């Protein structure tokens, strides 16, 4: 089902905590602000909320007990920046924006990203909350010395939530931008990076066409360049719903996802037409405009029998 066009400004975000992102982003858009500022504000608000255990402060750590953050911000192929395996600094989305604005690079990783954050005036912070530490300690007790072996066998290492905050914003002037931020799979192998900070995987924006953002098991999305595929399908004339369906069908056909694995997308055209879809039920989209404020189920669920 195709959704009617919503007149901009408009902001769309992934999962139930997308409402947190939308409140912050709408505060920018409703005052005439631009889409890039709105996308950053939305991701930043979720990163700062310790109740969200898959993003930013309060995110669950890797198998070693270290919280590492990945983020990407994008307004077009010529305007994008990202960080990965970032420790001790927040908000990751704002540091990613500094990469975009202050360097000739797209992605900074690990200690290099941390040194850059410090040089840009960001202060070190403790990212591991007591709740996240206790969850990690329970996981270690359950898995013991076999933890690394299990992780190597299974790219779904934990049953805890591991959902990315993805934001797409369209401002009153018709400019589009997006942001994507996560602490990644809980209890992942140290050094693991998913789709979120990779251009064309977790997020892609083309100002001539629109944008797409992904969430779920990053390894699935990475294997098909999910968001780039969706935007290119829209460029060729597909509707947002058709474009998402093409990406999900390719993931299902070529990646052979485990029944526990989710992949989900939001797609937004520059005219305000949008859609959302997922492999399996459970995904939610937060929507905010001058006339709409809601949390809704996706328009497409590929595996309806699950």
N, C-alpha and C positions, 0 to 999 in steps of 0.2 A: 504494500500500500504506500503510495506516495503522499507525503505530507504537504498541505498547502504552503505556499510561500509566506514567510513571516517577514514583514517589513523591518529593516534594521532601525535601531540597534538590536542586537540579538546575541545571547551567549548560551552555549551548550556545554555541559560538563558530564563526565562519567561518574556513575555510581551514586548512591544516596548522599555521600558527602560532597557530591557536585553542587548541592544546594549551598554549602559553605562557600565554594568557589564562586558560584553565581552571585551570591550577595555581595561579595567583594568586587567582582568584576562589573556588576551592574551599577555599583556606586560610581564607577569610572564612566561607563557608557552613558548613563542617564544624565550626566552633567556635561555631555558633549566630548568626553575623552576619547582617546583612540584605542583601537582594537589591541595593539601590542601592550599598552599599559593595562588594559582589562585582563588579558590573558595572564600577564605576570601577577597581577593582584590576586586573581583567582587561585592560581597554583600556590602562591605564597601563603594565602590564608589557610589552605589545607595543610601545607607543610608545618605551619605553626601550631596546629591543633593536635595535642597528644592523644586524643581519642581515636585518631585515624592511625591504625597500626601498620599501614603499608606505605606510608608517605612521611618523609621528613622527621621532625621531632616526635619520638614515640614509635617510629618504624621498627619492625623487628630486625634483629641483627643477622649477620651471616653465621656460618657454622662455628666461627672462632669467637663469636660474641661482639663483633665490630659492626656498627651501623654504617653502611655506605650508601650514598645517595647518587641518583642519576637524574638528569633533567635536560630538557631541550626547549628552546623558545624559537619561534620562526614566524616571519612575515613574508617570506619568499626565498627562492634559491640564493638570492644575493644578500639576504638578511636572516641569518640563523646562527645560533651559538649553543654549545652544550658542554656539560661536565659529566664525568662518570667516575665511579669508585671514589666519590668525594667523602672524606671523613671530617668531623669536627666543625663544619661550617654550615650555616643556614642563613637565608633560604637559597637552596641550590638553584632555583629558577632565576633568581636575581644575579647570581654569579654567572650562570649561563648567558644572561643578557649582557653582562660585562664582557664576556668572551666575544660575543657578537659585535659589540660596539667599540671595544678597546684593542682588539687584536686582529691580525689577518687570518686567524685560524677559525675552525668550526668547533673542534672538540678538544678539551683538555681533560686529562685523566689522572687520578690518583694523587701522589705527592705534588706533581706539577700543578694540578688544579688547586690544591690546597695552598701552595705557595702563591699562586696568582690571587686567590681569594684574600689572603693576608695582605698582599701588596695593594689590593684595592680597598683595604680598610675594613673588611669583614672580621668580626671577632670570633675566636674559637668558642665553641659551646659543647656541652655534653649532650649528645643526642639520644643516649640509651636511657629510657625511663625505667622506673622500678618494675612496672608491669611488663615491659619488653624483656627486661633481665630475667624475671621470673619465668616467662614463657620459654626463653632460651634454656634456662636451667632445667625446666621440665623436659624439654626436647632432648637435652643431653642425657638425662637420666634414662629416658626411654630408649635411646639409640646407642648409648655407650660408645665403645671404641669402633663400632661398625658404621658410625655416621658418615664418614667420607666414602666408604664403599657403597652405601645406600645412595648417596647423592650422585655418584658416578653412574649408577645403574638407572636412576630415576630422575628425570628433569621436572618432577612434581614433588619436591622434597618435603613439603609440609602441608598440613591440612588447614593451617591458619589462613586468613584472608591475605591476598597479595595483589591488591588491586591498585592500579595506577590512577592518579588524577590526570585526566586529559581535558583540556579546555579549547574550544573554538569560539572566537569572538568576531562579530561583524559590526563595525561602528556605523554611525549615521552617515558618514561620507562614503560608505561602501568598501572600506578597507578591511581586510581579513587578516587575522593572526591566530596563532595557537601556542599552547604551552603543554608540557608533559613532564610529570615529576613522580618519582617513586623511590622507595627504599629496596625495591626488588623482591624476589622470592624470599620468604622467610627461611633462615638457616641454610642459605645457598652456599655453595663452595666459594670460599674467599677468592675474589677476583672476577666472579661471574658478573657480566653485564648483559642486560636484556635489550629489548627493542626500544625502550623509552628515550634514550639520549641519541639515537641513531636517526639521522635525517632519512626520510622515506620508509622507515620501519614503524616506530611508534608515533610519528607525526610527520605530515607533509603539508605544506601550504604553497599554493601558486596563486598570486594575486590576479591572474587572468582567468582562473577557473574556480578555485575554492580550496578547501582543505579537508583533511581527514585525520583522525586521531584513533589510536588503538589501545586496547587494554586486555589483560588476561595473561596467558602464558607467552612470554616474549619470544621463546624459541620458535613457536609456530608462526608468529607474525614476521620474524626476521627471515624465515626461510622463503618467504614469497614477496618480500619488500611490500608489505601489506598496504600501508597508507599511500605510497607512491602509486601502486597499482590502482587504487581506488580513484585517485585524482586523475590519473591518465585515462581511466575508463570514462570519467566525467568529461574530460577534454574531448574525447571521441564522440560525445553525445549521449552517453548513458545518464540516466537519472541517478541521484544519490543512492536510492534503494537498489537499482540494478548494479551499480558499481560495487556496493558492499556485498551483494550476493555473489558477484564474480570472485571477489577476494576470498570469501568464506568457502565457496565451492572449491577453489584451488587449494586452500589449506586442508580441507577435508579429503580431497583427492590425492594430493601429493605428500602431505605431512603425516597422514595416518594418526590423528590425535588420539591420545588415551581418553577414555570416557570421563576422566576427572578434569581434563584440560578444557579451558575456555579461551576463546578468542572473540573479541567484540570490537565494533567500530562505530564511530559517528562520522558522517560526511556532511559537509555544508558547502553549498554553492554560493557564489558571490551575489546572487540575486535573492538569497534568503531561503531557498529551498533546501531541505535537509532530510536526513533519514538516519536510522540506526539499525544495527543488526548484530547477531551473535550466533556462535555455534550452538549453544545450549541455553535453556531458560535460566533466568536469574540476574541478567544484566539490567541496569536501570540508567536512564538518562535524565539529568536535570536541565530544564528549559526555562529561560527567562527573557522576556521582552517587555515592551510597553503594554501588551495585551495578554500575555501568557506568563504564568509562573507555576510550574508543575514538575513532578517527578513521574516519569512514564516508563512503561515497558518498551522494548525495541519493536520496530515494525516488522522485523524479520527474525525468526528463530529457525536456523537451518535444520537442526536435529530435533524435531518436534517430539519425537518419541522418548527423549531422555527425561 
